[in-house]
C-alpha cells in the first residue's frame, strides 16, 4: 500500500476552508490522516508550503516558496494530526515557517498580486532515521538532513483564494 496523506477538511486539489486560513477567526491547521507508512520508518516529516508566492515576496524572503508549516521527528505510529494540531512538543518538533515562528501559518495569498488563488502543498515523508534537529530548524535544514533517508512520501494539495478577489 502506498503512503497516503488526506484531510477531512478538503479533498486533494480542492479548496481549503477559510477557518484554516488568515481569514478565519484564528489560524488553525486542518486535520490530516496518514496511512501506508513503510515498514521500518523511524520518523515522519511534514512540510506545507505555497509555491505560488509573487516575485516581490520571493525576492524579499530569498525563497522560492512560502513555508507555512514544518514538523519533523513525528512518530511513525501517528495516523492522525487533529484539527488545530497538538501543542508544540505534542507530536513532533516544529520547524520555523517563513513568518519566523515555530507554528502553523494558514494560507493567505496577498490580495495585491496575481495569481489570486494559490496552491498549498502538504508533503509527508517517511524516513529511516530521526533528524534530531532543534526546534526552529528551517525547511532547508530539514530537507538537507533528510537526504538519503527518505523511504516514501505522499502529497496533498489544497487551494485557497481570499474573499473579495
Secondary structure, 3 states (H helix, E strand, C coil): CCCEEECCCCCCCEECCHHHECCCCCCCCCCEEEECCCCCCCEEEEEEEECCCCHHHHHHHCCCCEEEEEEEEECCCCCEECCCCCCCCCCCEECCCCCCCCCCCCECCCCCCCCCEEEEEEEEEEECCCCCCCCCCCHHHHHHHHCCCEEEEEEEEEEEECCCC
